[in-house]
Amino acid sequence: MKHKLNPLIWSPNEDRIKSSSMFRFKKQINKKYKINLIDFKDLHNWSINNREIFWEEVFDFFRIIGNKGNRPFIYPKNKLPDSKFFPNGKFNYAENMLRTKSDEIAIIFKSENMIRRTLTWKQLYEQVSAIANFFIQIGIKKGDRIAAYLPNMPETVVVMLATSSIGAIFSSASPDFGCQGVLDRFGQIEPKVLVVTDGYYYNGKEINLTDKVEEVVSGLTSIEKILYIPLINSDYFFNNSITTHYKYVTENYKNYKLKFEQVDFEHPLYIMYSSGTTGMPKCIVHSVGGVLLKHLVELGLHSNFKENDKVFYFTTCGWMMWNWLVSGLLLGSTICLYDGSPFYPNANILWDFADEEEISFFGTSAKYIDALSKEKISIIDTHDLTNLETIGSTGSPLVHESFDYIYDNIKKDVQLASLSGGTDIVGCFVGGNPLSSVYRGEIQGPILGMDVNVFNDTGKKIVNEKGELVCLKSFPTMPIMFWNDAEGKKYHDAYFNKFSGVWCHGDYILETPNKGYIIYGRSDATLNPGGVRIGTAEIYRQVEQVDDVLEGLVIGQEWKSDIRVILFVRLNENIKLSFDLENKIKKKIREGASPRHVPAKIISVNDIPRTKSGKIAELAVRDLIHGKSVKNINALANPECLKNFSDLLELKS
């Protein structure tokens, strides 16, 4: 079925376009190469047809500190996954993040209503220098792993930059991870240093972490040193010979000179992790040069981060959007960190933060926007938000109605940039851009340098039909490797198994007549009743418009040689799933989607499992109802709710 045109909902005015870094970049390309790129579509086509020149121009436009080496800058040019970018170059990520030592603010940090702190560029540089030299003094070398079990606080950024400055590899997990979840991740990469805290604040409560930290420490046999950073000031100190206090380091190593280790483009910067709901988390290794180049494109060109802008993404250190946000320092932007509940003491708290700090880019998850819409939160008349130019959304598909909600209840003159990519590429395939219009329910377009297409199951390009998101040419943030995957089999199977020589990301997607994109969910969660593929987001969009429903989870159940659709719903407090409500939900799905989308069964549950980054864990429930064990419940934020889905009588008839 062809997709109908979505209405235009926002367009940038001429001043907005011409003040953007992307416009300046396009103008520079036109002048240098004597061509006439008119709009974003022209610029994108040029970027994928002239990739070697494009990435060199990105290097020069942002004045990257380092040596890009000699041509070729991509070799071999079009071979996935073997292409190397700037194979003769030398770089240091932290050096590019710490260009200035001024007294301007580099980081603003807030932890609910308990703490607000700032760090100047000078203070940031001095603390990074002290921590880096401490690491050197204790014998940390290039390629060693340093793991952080920390909240989203300034010291986490300091530790990451110190790690990068000496050529070591950084990995992080947020404190909401349980002990086994942390061990499943860090245990695979065998860090020499573990950086920990005593607790954090969430939903108005002080959460003490010391028992969990001690359990994690005892489970990591590779640890040689612990760096301790208190946050809740519990007066607790890990009383052992390998623990050093952060304050001691910053006071006693502050006069050491910071030296930046120059490394190859493909030298590891981060080890990140898949969600792990289908087994042990995959350890995805990302490169210094890849993150540097890709984030400059996404933040500097697409998101228009600039010097002294205040930029924010609501995230934890266990989600890739933390790594994405902190790269704002590459542009000289002030990064704003918030640690805590987005609904404490009320649902306005993040918008209060944006207002008070005069934030220009506000990023969050689609589920957060859905929740605000459900609660009918409107701040358009109570918050100024004069500086706010862009709202970014990712984590799951942003439904059409959430576009309406933002423009009706948050701010009318704002660019709504829906983004999609993932931990696999520590960035985006598709997202917003400052030159194009926003159409209701659509992601604006592909990211520069990304040869994004949609394939059907036979590997044929399709437009205005649902299919697989693929990338036909190499890009800088293809993972270097998976840790402990010596033959590269897991890596190949993850991305190149479906279509030979083509990156297949596993998203079910459609390219619209507006040249935008709509994502319908993960391909492996796609429903297939009667042989017809249905994206889960198509059903969620309808279900979540029903007032009494907070959220849903949909799976396909094997039933009588076919697949039937099962919908689980979490309802508002004191609401029961009556016959009338069930019919109301089915009617909404039938009229808003199609009769094929209507579930065979609707079952009420008191909670729905989700990953640490807030994504609904459809596959875990699908496995459970088919009698399979959930391979890694520690990957879930709320594993206790799985008991809601065990041995349900409703699924046996």
C-alpha positions in Angstrom: 0.0 0.0 0.0 1.4 3.4 -1.0 1.8 6.0 1.7 -0.2 9.2 1.3 1.4 12.7 1.6 1.8 14.1 5.1 1.1 17.8 5.6 3.8 20.4 6.0 4.1 21.4 9.7 7.1 23.7 9.8 9.6 25.3 7.5 12.8 27.3 8.3 12.7 31.0 7.3 15.5 32.5 5.2 17.3 33.9 8.2 17.3 30.5 10.0 18.6 28.8 6.9 21.4 31.3 6.1 22.6 31.4 9.8 23.1 27.6 9.8 26.5 25.9 9.6 25.0 23.6 7.0 24.2 26.6 4.7 27.8 27.9 5.1 29.2 24.5 4.4 27.1 24.2 1.2 28.1 27.7 0.1 31.8 26.8 0.6 31.4 23.6 -1.5 29.7 25.5 -4.3 32.4 28.1 -4.4 35.3 25.7 -4.1 34.1 23.2 -6.7 32.2 25.7 -9.0 28.9 23.9 -8.7 25.4 24.9 -7.8 24.0 22.8 -4.9 20.5 24.4 -4.2 19.0 22.5 -1.3 19.6 19.7 1.2 18.8 17.0 -1.4 21.5 18.4 -3.7 24.0 18.5 -0.8 23.2 15.0 0.3 23.5 13.6 -3.2 26.9 15.3 -3.6 28.1 14.0 -0.2 27.5 10.3 -1.2 28.7 10.6 -4.8 31.9 12.4 -3.7 32.5 10.8 -0.3 36.2 11.1 -0.2 36.0 14.8 -0.9 33.0 15.2 1.4 34.8 13.8 4.5 37.9 15.8 3.7 35.8 19.0 3.5 34.2 18.1 6.9 37.8 17.8 8.3 38.8 21.2 7.0 35.5 23.0 7.7 35.6 22.2 11.4 39.4 22.6 11.6 40.0 19.2 13.1 43.3 19.1 15.1 45.3 16.2 13.7 47.0 15.0 10.6 44.6 13.6 7.9 47.6 12.0 6.1 47.7 11.5 2.3 45.1 10.2 -0.1 43.3 8.0 -0.5 41.1 9.1 2.4 38.8 6.1 1.9 40.3 2.8 0.9 38.9 0.6 -0.6 36.3 3.1 -1.5 33.0 1.2 -1.7 33.8 -2.2 -0.1 31.6 -2.8 3.0 32.7 -3.4 5.7 36.4 -3.2 4.9 36.7 0.5 3.9 39.2 2.5 6.0 38.8 6.3 6.4 41.9 8.5 6.6 44.1 5.4 6.8 47.3 7.5 7.2 45.9 10.0 9.6 46.6 10.7 13.3 44.2 12.2 15.8 43.2 12.6 19.4 39.6 13.0 20.3 40.2 14.8 23.7 42.5 17.3 22.0 39.7 18.4 19.7 37.3 18.6 22.7 39.6 20.8 24.7 40.6 23.5 22.3 40.1 26.3 24.8 41.0 27.0 28.4 38.7 30.0 28.9 36.6 31.0 31.8 33.4 30.5 29.8 31.1 27.6 30.9 31.7 24.2 29.3 29.3 22.1 31.4 26.2 22.8 33.3 25.0 20.0 35.6 21.8 19.5 37.6 20.7 16.5 39.7 17.0 17.0 40.3 16.7 19.8 42.8 19.6 18.6 44.9 22.7 19.9 43.1 23.6 22.4 40.4 27.2 22.8 39.3 29.1 24.3 36.4 32.6 23.7 35.0 34.5 26.2 33.0 36.7 25.2 30.0 39.7 26.0 32.1 38.5 23.8 35.0 37.6 21.1 32.6 41.1 21.1 31.1 42.7 21.1 34.5 40.7 18.2 35.8 41.2 16.2 32.6 45.0 16.8 32.9 45.1 15.7 36.5 43.1 12.5 35.9 45.0 11.7 32.7 48.3 12.0 34.5 47.1 9.9 37.4 46.2 7.2 34.9 49.7 7.4 33.4 51.3 7.2 36.9 49.4 4.0 37.8 50.5 2.4 34.6 47.6 2.7 32.2 48.7 2.5 28.6 47.2 3.0 25.2 44.5 0.4 24.6 43.8 -0.3 28.2 40.1 -0.2 29.3 38.7 2.2 31.8 35.1 1.6 32.9 32.8 4.1 34.6 29.8 3.1 36.7 28.6 6.7 37.1 25.6 9.0 36.9 25.4 11.7 34.2 27.7 14.2 35.9 30.6 16.4 34.9 33.2 14.0 36.3 32.1 11.3 33.9 32.9 13.6 31.0 36.3 14.4 32.7 37.2 10.7 33.1 36.2 9.9 29.4 38.3 12.8 28.1 41.3 11.8 30.3 40.9 8.2 29.0 40.9 9.4 25.4 43.8 11.8 25.9 46.2 8.9 26.6 44.8 6.5 24.0 43.0 4.3 26.5 39.4 3.0 25.8 36.4 4.3 27.7 33.2 2.4 28.6 30.3 3.3 30.8 27.2 2.0 32.5 24.6 4.1 34.4 23.9 3.4 38.1 20.4 2.1 37.4 22.0 -1.0 35.9 21.9 -3.9 38.3 25.1 -5.7 39.4 24.8 -8.5 36.9 24.0 -6.1 34.1 27.2 -4.2 34.8 29.3 -7.5 35.1 27.8 -8.8 31.8 29.2 -5.7 30.2 32.4 -4.8 31.9 33.3 -8.4 32.6 33.8 -9.0 28.9 36.2 -6.1 28.3 38.3 -6.6 31.5 39.0 -3.0 32.6 42.0 -2.1 34.6 40.4 0.9 36.3 36.8 1.2 37.6 35.4 4.6 38.3 32.5 4.6 40.8 30.3 6.8 42.9 28.4 6.4 46.2 24.9 7.1 44.9 22.6 9.4 42.9 19.2 11.1 43.2 16.0 9.9 41.5 12.4 10.8 42.0 13.2 12.8 45.1 15.0 10.0 46.7 18.7 9.5 47.6 19.8 6.1 46.1 22.8 4.7 47.9 25.0 2.6 45.6 27.8 1.4 47.8 26.6 -2.2 48.3 26.1 -2.6 44.5 29.5 -1.1 43.8 31.2 -3.5 46.2 29.5 -6.4 44.6 30.6 -5.2 41.1 34.2 -4.7 42.3 34.3 -8.2 43.7 33.0 -9.6 40.4 35.6 -7.8 38.2 38.9 -9.7 38.7 40.7 -7.4 36.2 40.5 -4.3 38.3 43.8 -2.8 39.5 42.6 0.6 40.6 39.3 2.2 41.7 38.7 5.9 41.3 36.0 7.1 43.7 33.8 10.2 43.0 31.2 10.8 45.7 27.9 12.5 44.7 25.5 12.1 47.6 28.3 12.8 50.1 27.6 9.7 52.1 30.9 9.8 54.0 31.5 6.4 52.6 34.9 5.4 51.3 35.8 2.1 49.8 38.3 1.0 52.3 40.9 -0.9 50.4 44.4 -0.4 49.0 43.4 0.1 45.4 40.9 3.0 45.9 41.8 6.6 45.3 39.6 9.6 45.9 38.8 11.9 42.9 39.5 15.0 45.0 42.9 13.7 46.0 43.8 13.3 42.3 42.7 16.7 41.2 44.6 18.4 44.0 47.8 16.4 43.7 48.2 16.0 39.9 46.9 19.4 38.8 50.4 20.7 37.8 51.1 17.9 35.4 51.1 18.9 31.7 48.4 17.2 29.6 49.9 15.4 26.6 47.6 14.1 23.9 48.5 10.7 22.5 48.2 10.8 18.7 46.4 7.6 17.4 45.2 6.1 14.2 41.7 6.9 12.9 40.6 3.4 13.8 42.1 3.4 17.3 39.3 2.5 19.8 37.6 5.3 21.6 34.5 3.7 23.1 33.2 0.2 23.9 29.4 0.3 23.9 26.8 -2.4 24.3 23.8 -3.8 22.6 20.7 -4.0 24.8 21.4 -7.7 25.5 17.8 -8.8 25.6 18.5 -11.8 23.4 21.7 -12.9 25.1 24.9 -11.4 26.5 25.3 -7.8 25.3 27.5 -7.4 22.2 30.6 -5.2 22.9 30.6 -2.7 20.1 34.0 -0.9 19.5 33.9 2.6 18.0 36.9 4.5 16.7 38.4 7.9 17.6 38.3 9.2 14.0 34.8 7.8 13.3 33.2 9.4 16.3 35.0 12.7 15.6 34.0 13.0 12.0 30.4 11.6 12.3 29.5 13.7 15.3 30.8 16.9 13.7 28.4 16.2 10.8 25.4 15.3 13.0 25.9 17.9 15.7 27.7 20.7 13.8 25.8 20.5 10.5 22.5 18.7 11.1 21.8 20.0 14.6 23.6 23.3 14.2 25.5 23.2 17.5 27.7 26.3 17.7 30.2 28.0 20.0 28.5 29.0 23.3 25.2 27.4 22.4 23.7 25.5 25.3 22.7 22.0 24.3 20.9 19.2 26.1 19.9 15.6 25.7 18.0 13.8 28.5 20.0 10.6 28.8 22.0 8.4 31.1 25.6 7.1 30.7 24.2 3.8 29.6 22.6 5.2 26.4 24.6 6.2 23.3 22.9 9.6 23.4 25.3 10.5 26.2 28.3 9.9 23.9 26.5 11.9 21.2 25.7 14.8 23.6 29.2 15.2 25.0 30.6 15.6 21.5 29.0 19.0 21.7 32.2 20.1 23.2 33.8 19.7 19.8 31.8 22.7 18.6 32.6 24.8 21.7 29.0 24.4 22.9 28.0 24.3 26.5 26.7 20.8 27.3 23.9 20.6 29.8 23.7 17.4 31.9 20.6 16.4 33.9 20.6 13.4 36.2 17.3 12.3 37.8 13.7 11.7 37.0 12.1 13.7 34.2 8.9 13.8 36.2 10.1 14.9 39.6 8.8 17.0 41.3 6.5 17.5 38.3 6.4 17.0 34.5 7.6 20.5 33.8 11.1 20.0 35.3 13.1 19.5 32.1 11.4 22.4 30.5 12.1 24.5 33.6 15.8 23.5 33.1 15.7 24.5 29.4 14.1 27.8 30.3 16.5 28.7 33.1 19.6 27.7 31.2 18.5 29.2 27.9 19.0 25.9 26.0 18.9 26.0 22.2 18.8 22.3 21.5 16.6 20.1 23.6 16.8 16.3 23.1 14.8 13.5 24.6 13.1 10.2 23.9 9.9 9.6 21.9 8.4 7.8 24.9 9.0 10.9 27.0 7.1 13.0 24.5 4.3 10.4 24.4 4.1 10.5 28.2 3.8 14.3 28.3 1.0 14.1 25.6 -0.8 11.5 27.6 -0.7 13.7 30.7 -1.9 16.7 28.6 1.1 18.8 29.8 1.1 22.2 28.1 3.9 24.7 28.6 3.5 26.9 25.6 2.1 29.7 27.7 4.1 29.2 30.9 7.7 28.9 29.6 9.5 31.4 27.5 12.0 29.1 25.6 13.1 32.0 23.4 16.5 30.4 22.7 15.0 27.0 21.9 15.5 26.3 18.2 15.4 22.5 17.9 13.7 19.6 19.7 15.4 16.3 19.0 13.7 12.9 19.6 15.0 9.4 19.3 14.9 6.0 21.0 11.7 4.8 19.3 9.5 6.0 16.4 7.9 9.4 17.0 4.3 9.1 16.0 2.3 11.7 14.0 0.3 12.8 17.0 3.5 13.7 18.9 4.4 16.1 16.2 1.0 17.8 16.8 1.6 17.8 20.5 5.0 19.5 20.3 3.8 22.4 18.1 0.5 22.8 20.0 1.8 22.5 23.5 5.6 23.2 23.6 6.6 25.8 21.0 5.3 26.6 17.5 8.5 28.0 16.0 10.7 25.1 16.6 12.4 22.5 14.4 11.3 19.0 15.5 14.1 16.7 14.5 13.3 13.1 14.8 16.5 11.0 14.7 17.2 7.3 14.1 20.4 5.3 14.2 21.7 3.5 17.2 24.5 2.3 19.4 25.7 0.2 16.5 26.9 3.4 14.7 27.0 5.8 17.8 25.0 8.1 15.6 22.2 8.4 13.0 21.3 7.2 9.6 18.4 9.6 9.3 17.5 12.8 11.1 16.8 16.5 11.0 18.5 19.2 9.0 18.2 23.0 9.1 17.6 23.5 5.4 14.4 21.4 5.0 10.8 21.5 6.1 9.2 19.2 8.7 6.3 17.1 7.6 3.9 15.6 10.1 5.1 12.2 11.3 8.3 12.2 9.2 12.0 12.2 9.8 13.3 15.0 7.6 15.9 13.0 5.6 19.2 11.1 5.5 22.3 12.2 7.2 25.0 13.6 5.0 27.5 11.0 3.8 25.0 8.2 4.5 23.8 6.3 1.4 20.5 5.3 3.0 18.0 3.3 1.0 15.0 1.0 1.6 15.1 -2.6 0.3 12.4 -5.1 -0.1 13.1 -8.7 0.9 14.7 -9.5 -2.5 17.2 -6.6 -2.2 15.5 -4.3 -4.6 15.3 -0.5 -3.9 11.8 0.7 -3.1 10.3 4.1 -2.5 6.9 4.8 -0.7 6.8 1.2 0.4 7.8 -0.4 3.7 11.1 -2.3 3.8 14.5 -2.7 5.3 16.7 0.3 6.2 20.0 -0.2 4.4 23.2 1.7 3.8 25.0 1.0 0.5 28.3 2.7 1.1 30.8 2.7 4.0 30.7 5.4 6.7 33.1 6.4 9.5 31.2 5.0 12.5 30.9 1.4 11.3 32.2 -0.4 14.3 35.9 -1.4 14.2 34.9 -4.8 15.6 33.0 -6.5 18.4 35.1 -7.3 21.4 36.1 -11.0 21.6 34.9 -11.6 18.1 38.3 -12.5 16.6 36.9 -13.9 13.3 34.4 -11.1 12.9 31.5 -13.6 12.6 29.2 -11.8 15.1 29.9 -8.5 13.4 29.1 -9.9 9.9 26.0 -11.7 11.1 24.7 -8.5 12.8 24.8 -6.3 9.7 25.7 -8.1 6.5 23.9 -11.4 6.7 20.7 -10.4 4.9 22.2 -8.5 1.9 25.8 -9.2 0.8 28.0 -6.2 1.0 25.2 -3.9 2.2 24.6 -2.7 5.8 21.2 -3.9 6.9 20.3 -2.1 10.1 17.2 -4.0 11.1 14.7 -1.2 11.1 11.4 -1.5 9.2 11.1 1.8 7.3 9.5 3.8 4.5 10.8 6.6 2.3 8.0 9.0 1.8 7.1 11.1 -1.3 8.5 14.1 0.6 11.9 12.3 0.7 11.5 11.9 4.4 11.3 8.7 6.4 8.9 6.9 8.7 10.1 4.0 10.9 7.6 1.3 11.9 9.7 -0.6 14.4 12.4 -3.2 14.5 12.4 -5.7 11.7 12.8 -8.6 14.1 9.7 -7.5 16.0 7.6 -7.0 12.8 4.3 -8.9 12.9 3.4 -11.3 10.0 -0.3 -12.4 10.3 -1.4 -14.0 7.1 1.9 -13.3 5.5 1.5 -9.5 5.7 4.2 -7.5 7.4 3.0 -5.0 10.1 5.3 -2.7 12.0 4.6 -2.6 15.7 4.7 1.2 15.7 1.7 1.3 13.4 -0.4 -0.3 16.2 1.2 1.7 19.1 0.3 4.9 17.3 -3.4 4.0 17.4 -3.5 2.4 20.8 -1.8 5.3 22.6 -4.5 7.7 21.3 -7.0 5.9 23.5 -7.4 8.0 26.6 -7.5 5.1 29.1 -4.4 3.4 27.7 -1.0 4.5 28.9 1.1 2.3 26.5 1.0 -1.0 24.7 3.2 -3.9 23.7 2.4 -6.0 20.7 3.8 -9.4 19.6 2.9 -12.1 17.2 2.0 -15.5 18.6 2.3 -18.7 16.7 -1.2 -20.1 16.4 -2.7 -22.8 14.2 -0.1 -22.6 11.4 -0.3 -18.8 11.3 0.6 -15.8 13.4 -2.0 -13.9 15.5 -1.5 -10.4 16.9 -1.5 -10.1 20.7 -1.7 -6.7 22.3 -0.8 -6.1 26.0 -2.0 -2.8 27.4 -1.0 -0.8 30.5 -4.1 1.2 31.6 -4.6 4.3 33.6 -4.9 3.9 37.4 -8.3 2.5 38.4 -9.3 1.6 34.8 -10.2 -2.0 34.0 -10.2 -3.7 30.6 -13.9 -3.9 30.0 -15.7 -5.3 27.0 -16.5 -1.7 25.9 -12.8 -0.5 26.3 -11.6 -3.5 24.3 -13.9 -2.7 21.5 -12.9 0.9 21.6 -9.2 0.0 21.2 -10.0 -2.4 18.3 -12.2 0.2 16.6 -9.4 2.8 16.9 -6.9 0.3 15.4 -9.3 -0.8 12.6 -10.1 2.8 11.5 -6.6 4.3 12.1 -4.6 1.5 10.6 -6.5 -1.4 9.0 -8.5 -4.5 9.9 -5.3 -6.6 9.6 -3.8 -4.6 12.5 -6.6 -5.5 14.9 -5.3 -7.9 17.6 -6.8 -11.3 18.2 -6.4 -10.8 21.9 -6.0 -7.7 24.2 -4.7 -8.4 27.6 -4.3 -5.9 30.5 -0.9 -5.9 32.4 0.3 -3.6 35.2 3.6 -2.9 33.6 5.5 -3.4 30.3 9.2 -4.5 30.1 11.6 -2.0 28.6 15.4 -1.7 28.1 17.6 0.7 30.1 17.2 3.3 27.3 13.4 3.0 27.5 12.7 0.8 24.4 9.8 -1.6 24.7 11.2 -5.2 25.0 8.9 -6.9 22.5 11.3 -9.8 21.8 11.6 -10.7 25.5 7.8 -11.1 25.8 7.6 -12.9 22.5 10.1 -15.5 23.7 8.4 -15.8 27.0 4.9 -16.6 25.6 6.4 -19.2 23.3 8.0 -21.0 26.3 11.5 -19.8 25.7 13.6 -18.3 28.4 14.5 -14.6 28.3 18.3 -14.9 27.8 19.3 -11.8 29.7 16.8 -10.2 32.0 19.6 -8.0 33.5 19.3 -5.9 30.3 15.8 -4.8 31.3 15.1 -1.8 33.4 12.1 -3.6 35.1 12.6 -7.3 34.8 10.2 -8.0 37.6 7.3 -7.2 35.3 8.0 -10.3 33.2 5.9 -12.4 35.6 2.8 -10.6 34.0 3.4 -12.5 30.8 4.1 -16.0 32.2 1.5 -18.8 31.6 -1.4 -16.6 30.6 -4.7 -18.5 30.2 -5.9 -15.9 27.7 -3.1 -17.1 25.3 -4.2 -20.7 25.3 -7.6 -20.2 23.6 
